[in-house]
């Protein structure tokens, strides 16, 4: 990718409060993997479960994992079926399997179900990527209703607890858990107070859980992306920005293809000495942590 600014046209989709839009409706569609990315069997024979795996960063992670030799299961909402089927096709084109798991992660039983179905399908679980999230834009804290507050915390962090708890009985020594947080957890964002708060909680969850699981040989890390060209940019709040991603040192938004290799690294043996850590693909913003 060039380090020159990329100007994307404003995007808006009526996806409902908090929910990202659909990738197939974006112009241009995000880049999920670079044409020149060469797999090196870093995840050969592994089985991965990826929440929010239908589009954006989740899709990019699924395709990169597949090119590295892993079978994947992706979790998404039923309204994202078309995006999910495209991701499935992309994974299968890499010669790997892709299990589709539509449903609502705000329902505790479904969090258990996705883990059970993945293990039933692949006979094991080696990598868990907690990536699903919703996002709302508000100018004032007073605008955030109790229902919206419950919704975003339920999906962004409580579901992460539930899925990870269900997965632990299947994860063995050498397994990896990777959580998606955000640059906003480090910088703050005045229009994303609730979202930023959930991402800060994910950082705490990652660090604490890494200490708890390190004696079992299970590594827990996170990735904190900056402005990335995903269906999240179809939200109304981002329409207020003159150029999406213009305020980072590189002067542009990143592509999912530039973020997913961080997940490959953390999932592979290359990161065998990493736990409790956060990688920052954010266009050059220097943050603490």
N, C-alpha and C positions, 0 to 999 in steps of 0.2 A: 504494500500500500504506500501511496505517496504521503509525504508529510505536509503537502499543501492543502489548504482548506477545501473541503468538499461541501458544496451547497446543495442541500436536499430540499425539495419543495415541501411546504407545510402539508401535514397529513392530519386527517380527522376521520374517525369512524365512530358511529353510535354503537359502541360495544357494551354500554352499560357502565354504571359507576364502578370504578376500581379496576375493571377488566381491561387487559390489553386488546388491541384490535386483532385482525387476521393478517397474516403475513402475505397471503396471496393477493390481497387488495392493496398492498403498499407499492408506491412508485418512487424510486426503483425498489425491487425486492432486495432484502439484505443478502449479503454474501455469506454463505454458511461454511464454505471451505475454499481455500485457495486452490487453483488448478494445479499448482506445483507442489502441493503438500504431499510428501511421501511417507506412507506408514512404515513403521519399523518393527511391527509385531510387539509393540510395548505392552499391549493388553491381550495378547493372544489367548483365546480360550476363556476369557473372563466373562462374567455376566454382570450387567449394570442396570440399575433402576434410576431413571431420571424423571423427576417431577417437573412439570412445565416443559416437557420435551418436544412439544409439537412445533414450536417456532422460536425465532430469536436465538438467544444464547443456548437454550435447551436443545434446539434442533442442531445447532453447530456442534455441540458437545456429542450428541448422538452419532452424527456422521463421522466426526473425528475418532470417537471410540471404535466405531465399526471399521474404519480404515486401519486402525491399530489392532484389529482382530477380536473385538468384543461383540457379543450379542447384547442387545439392549431392550429394555421395556420402558415405554414412555407414558407418563400420566398427563392428562389434559382434561378440559371440560368438554362436554358433548358438543357445544357450539363451535369447537375448534376442530371438528372431525376432518374437514378438508385439508387443513394444515397438517394434521397428524398423519393422514394417509400419504401426503407428499413426503413427510419425514420417513415414513416406513419404506417408501419406494427408494429413497436415497440410501437408506441403510442396507436394504436388500441389494441394491446395485453394487455395494461394497462386498457382497457375498456373505453378509451376516443376517441374523434373524432380528426382527423387531416386533415385540408384543405391544399391542395397543390397549391402553387401560383408561377409558373415559370414565369420568365421575367427578364427585365433589369432595375435595380433600378437607372441607370443613366438617364433614361427617366422620366421627371417630371410627366407625366400622369400616369405612372405605380406606382409611389409612392402613388398617390391618390387612384389608383385602388385597391391596396392590402388592404388598410384600409377599403374601401367600401365593398369589397367582404368578408372580415372577419366579419364585422358588419352584413352584409346581412345573412351570414351563421349562426352566433351564436346569433344575436340579441343584441350584446353588445361588448365592448372591455374594459377589466380590466387591462391588463398588456401589455406593449410594450417593447420588447427587441430589441434594435438596435445593431445588431451583425455583419452584413455583412461587408466584407472588402476585399481589395486586397493588395498585398505586392510585392515590387520589390527590388532586391539586386543590388547595384551599389558601385563600389570602389571610384567613384568620382562624385561630384555634376554635373560636366560637362557632364556626360553620360546621365543625365535625360533629355529627350526631352520634349517639350511643350505638345505634345499629351499625353505622359505618366503622366506628372504632372497634366494635366486636368483630366485624367481618375481616378487617385487615389484619388484626392480631391473630385471629383464628387461622387464617391461611398462611400468613408469612412466618409465624414462629410457632404457634401451638401445634399445627399440623406437622411441622418439622420434628417436634418432640415426639409426637405419636408415631410417625413413620420410622424414625430412628429407633425408638423403643421396640417396635415390632421387628425391625431388621436385626437387632443385636443378637437374637437367638440363632441367626443364620450366618452372621459374619464371623469369619475365622481369622486366625493370625495372618497378617499380610493384607487384610482388607483395608479399604479406604472409604472415608466419608468426606464429601466435599460440599460445603454450604455456600450458597450465593448470597453475599451481603452487598454492600454498595459504597462507593466513594462518599455518599451522603452521610454514612455512619461516622465518618471522620471529619468532614467539612461542615455538616449540617446543611439544611435547605429550608428556608423560611416558608415555602409553599408546600413542603412535603413533611410536615411535622410528624404525622402519624406513621407514614412510610419510613422515614428516617429513624424513628424510635424502634420500629420492628427490626430494622437492619442493625442497629446498635445492639439489640438483644441477641441477634444471631452471632455477632462477634463474641459476646460473653458466653453464649452457648458453646461455640466452637472451642474457645480456650479452656473452659471448665471440663467439657466432655473429653477433650484431648488428654487431659491429665488423668481422668478416670479410666480411659480405655488403653492408655499407653502400655500398661502392664500386660494387656491381652494381645499386644502386637497389632492393634488396630489404630491407624493414623486418622486424625481428624483435622482438616484444614478448611480454609475458605478463600473465596475469590471476591474481590471488591471492584467490580467494573465501574468505569466512569461513564460518560455519555456514549451509548452504543446504539447503532441504527437497528432497532427492533420494533415489534408492534407496540411497545410502550409509548413510542413517539406519536401515536395517533391520539393521545389524550389531549384534552382541551388546554391544559396548562402549558404544554410545550408549544402550542401555537403562539403564545405570547413572546417566545424567544425569537430575536431577529435572525439568528443562525444557530441551529442546534449544534452544540459542541464547540462553538466559537471561543468559549472562554477558557479552554484548556491550553497549555503551552503549545501543543501541536496544531492548534487552531482548527480542529475538525473533530467530528464524531468518529468513533471507531466502528468497525464491522464485527459481527459475531465471529467471523473467521479469525479475527485478531485476539479474541478472548479464549476461545475453546482450547487452544494448545496449553493454556495454563492448567486446565482441568486434566488434560492428558498427562502432563507432568506430575500433578499431585496424585493421580490415580496409579501411576506406574512406579516401578522400583527405582526410577531415577530420583524420586523424592523420598527414599527410604529413611532419610534423616530429618524429614520435615514433619512436624506435628504441632498443632496449636498456632499455625502461622497463616498469614493472609497475603495473597499475591494481588498486585494492583495494576491491572491493565487499564489505565485511565488517561492516556494521552500526555503523560509527563507531569501530572500534578503531584507534588511532593506532599505526602501526608504522614503523620506519625502512626506507627503501628505495623 
